[in-house]
Amino acid sequence: MEEKYFVHPSSFVDDDVEIGEGTKIWYFCHIQKGARIGKHCSLGQNVNVSNHVKVGDGCKLQNNVSLYEGVELEDYVFCGPSCVFTNDLTPRAKYPKGSAGYKKTYLREGASIGANATIVCGHTVGRWALIGAGAVVTDDVPDYALMLGVPARIIGWACECGALLHFDGGKATCADCGRSYEMKVENKVEECK
């Protein structure tokens, strides 16, 4: 039976792995036991997807990204080159905690992580949030938030299409795609229907 996805011959895929139709796994990747990768994903060179990691449909993992156990990506998440995920807040080589000690990290639909950004474990990055290159995320990130710095702070808001939003009177319309947004209590942005 012909596979409905592509894995470059230099990559390794362990047993008990699911890979969705149309997904492409490029040079020198390793997909570990129990990993689940959705449809139409792209995994660049030297990507590691650890045991039991879940990757939704349409995700793009650029070169040198490692998704460690405890990380879960919903659909259409973008991980820029060499961005970093952790899964243990107090690691010790001599005293490994194993799966039970790993903190969960969730990236909601459409979240984008810039090149060389770090996502400290135990947090959720909200829907369509945009994490700038080199930022260090140390807390939960609201939907649509634009985060920069070390530690990362909200410096603005981004549309689902990626354009920056400019609020006036608690409302914003994207200049690029026309989507409308409304600022809710506690700096929460919601798309208007």
PAMILO-721650 format. One record per residue (C-alpha): residue in three letters; x, y, z. Coordinates in steps of 0.1 Angstrom, whole numbers, padded with zeros to 4 digits, always signed. Last residue first. Layout:
REM PAMILO-721650
ALAXYZ;...
REM end
This chain:
REM PAMILO-721650
LYS-0191+0376+0139;CYS-0167+0397+0160;GLU-0133+0382+0167;GLU-0125+0383+0204;VAL-0097+0401+0222;LYS-0092+0397+0259;ASN-0074+0425+0277;GLU-0091+0419+0311;VAL-0127+0427+0298;LYS-0133+0424+0261;MET-0116+0442+0232;GLU-0136+0437+0199;TYR-0124+0424+0166;SER-0134+0427+0130;ARG-0119+0409+0100;GLY-0113+0431+0070;CYS-0084+0411+0055;ASP-0054+0435+0054;ALA-0066+0466+0073;CYS-0079+0444+0101;THR-0109+0461+0118;ALA-0105+0470+0155;LYS-0128+0478+0183;GLY-0123+0489+0220;GLY-0128+0526+0212;ASP-0100+0525+0186;PHE-0079+0494+0184;HIS-0051+0490+0159;LEU-0045+0454+0149;LEU-0012+0440+0135;ALA-0015+0417+0105;GLY-0011+0380+0110;CYS-0042+0367+0091;GLU-0059+0358+0124;CYS-0054+0394+0134;ALA-0026+0404+0158;TRP-0027+0423+0191;GLY-0002+0445+0209;ILE+0028+0447+0232;ILE+0019+0418+0254;ARG+0050+0408+0274;ALA+0076+0380+0268;PRO+0102+0376+0296;VAL+0124+0384+0278;GLY+0108+0403+0250;LEU+0079+0403+0226;MET+0043+0390+0226;LEU+0015+0399+0201;ALA-0017+0386+0217;TYR-0045+0371+0194;ASP-0058+0347+0221;PRO-0041+0353+0255;VAL-0007+0339+0264;ASP-0002+0319+0295;ASP+0031+0326+0314;THR+0069+0324+0310;VAL+0072+0329+0272;VAL+0107+0339+0262;ALA+0109+0360+0231;GLY+0137+0354+0206;ALA+0116+0360+0175;GLY+0081+0373+0183;ILE+0052+0352+0197;LEU+0020+0357+0177;ALA-0013+0345+0192;TRP-0038+0331+0167;ARG-0055+0311+0194;GLY-0038+0312+0228;VAL-0004+0299+0240;THR-0010+0277+0270;HIS+0016+0272+0298;GLY+0032+0245+0318;CYS+0065+0245+0299;VAL+0086+0275+0291;ILE+0081+0285+0254;THR+0114+0298+0240;ALA+0117+0319+0209;ASN+0146+0312+0185;ALA+0126+0319+0154;GLY+0090+0331+0160;ILE+0061+0310+0174;SER+0028+0313+0157;ALA-0006+0302+0172;GLY-0032+0292+0146;GLU-0052+0269+0168;ARG-0040+0267+0204;LEU-0005+0258+0215;TYR-0006+0238+0247;THR+0022+0229+0271;LYS+0019+0202+0296;LYS+0044+0198+0325;TYR+0065+0166+0326;GLY+0068+0148+0359;ALA+0046+0117+0350;SER+0066+0113+0317;GLY+0099+0108+0334;LYS+0112+0126+0364;PRO+0149+0123+0358;TYR+0170+0126+0390;LYS+0208+0125+0380;ALA+0203+0147+0349;ARG+0183+0172+0369;PRO+0155+0192+0354;THR+0135+0218+0375;LEU+0108+0233+0352;ASP+0105+0202+0330;ASN+0088+0201+0296;THR+0106+0227+0275;PHE+0099+0240+0240;VAL+0125+0259+0219;CYS+0122+0277+0186;SER+0151+0267+0162;PRO+0133+0279+0131;GLY+0098+0291+0135;CYS+0069+0270+0149;PHE+0036+0276+0131;VAL+0004+0262+0145;TYR-0023+0255+0119;ASP-0043+0230+0139;GLU-0037+0223+0176;LEU-0002+0217+0189;GLU+0004+0196+0221;VAL+0037+0195+0241;GLY+0039+0171+0270;GLU+0067+0150+0255;TYR+0092+0173+0237;LEU+0086+0191+0204;SER+0121+0198+0190;VAL+0124+0224+0162;ASN+0157+0225+0142;ASN+0142+0236+0109;GLN+0106+0248+0106;LEU+0076+0231+0120;LYS+0045+0240+0100;CYS+0011+0228+0112;GLY-0018+0221+0088;ASP-0036+0195+0109;GLY-0028+0190+0146;VAL+0004+0178+0162;LYS+0002+0156+0193;VAL+0033+0145+0212;HIS+0032+0110+0226;ASN+0069+0104+0225;SER+0090+0131+0210;VAL+0087+0150+0177;ASN+0123+0159+0166;VAL+0128+0182+0136;ASN+0162+0182+0119;GLN+0152+0196+0085;GLY+0116+0209+0082;LEU+0084+0192+0092;SER+0054+0203+0070;CYS+0019+0193+0080;HIS-0009+0185+0055;LYS-0028+0161+0078;GLY-0021+0156+0115;ILE+0009+0142+0134;ARG+0004+0118+0163;ALA+0035+0107+0182;GLY+0033+0074+0202;LYS+0068+0063+0195;GLN+0092+0090+0182;ILE+0093+0109+0150;HIS+0129+0117+0142;CYS+0139+0142+0114;PHE+0171+0142+0094;TYR+0158+0156+0061;TRP+0121+0163+0054;ILE+0088+0151+0068;LYS+0059+0160+0045;THR+0022+0156+0055;GLY-0003+0150+0027;GLU-0023+0124+0046;GLY-0018+0123+0083;ILE+0011+0106+0102;GLU+0003+0082+0131;VAL+0032+0067+0150;ASP+0032+0033+0168;ASP+0066+0022+0155;ASP+0094+0048+0152;VAL+0098+0071+0122;PHE+0134+0079+0113;SER+0145+0105+0087;SER+0173+0103+0061;PRO+0149+0085+0036;HIS+0127+0116+0035;VAL+0091+0109+0048;PHE+0062+0118+0025;TYR+0025+0112+0032;LYS-0002+0091+0016;GLU+0018+0059+0019;GLU+0013+0034-0010;MET+0000+0000+0000;
REM end
